[in-house]
Amino acid sequence: MAADKQHAHELIEQLAPSQVPAAIGMLESLLDPVARAIANAPIDDEPLTAADEKALAEAREWSKHNKGTPHEEFLAELGITQEEVDNYREPK
């Protein structure tokens, strides 16, 4: 175990500065039980119902004739920024 951790440290030291945020995200997701559960969840292979198909068709048709709302606009309505979303940490 100690040798594995030492190897991980050595690999981290070899990363380019631009690679560090990705490595941090990966390590955090390994430690987050919810992220781990999502990553290990089985693929949803349940077939779509007739109601699902109808709703999807309606949404696609709506999208052909209407402009979508940018994500940033929703965030602005909530009074938050994308940076705040990206840096959010659950309270301990």
C-alpha positions, 0 to 999 in steps of 0.5 A: 500500500505504501509503495502504491501511494509513493508511486502515485505521488511520483506520477503526480510530480511528473504532471504538467501544470495544466494536467493537475486540475484534471488529476485533482478532479479524478482523485476527488471523485474517487473519494466522493461516495456519491461520485463513486456510486454514480460511476459504478451504477449499471447502465440504464437499459430500460426501454422508453415508454410510449409517453417517453417517446411522445415527450421526446418528440414534442421537445425536439419539435419545440426545439426546431421552432424556439431558441433555447435558454443559455445555461448562463442565463439560468445561473444569472437568474439564480444569482450564481456564476459558473465558477461558483458551480465549478468550485462548489463543495458540500458542507461538512 
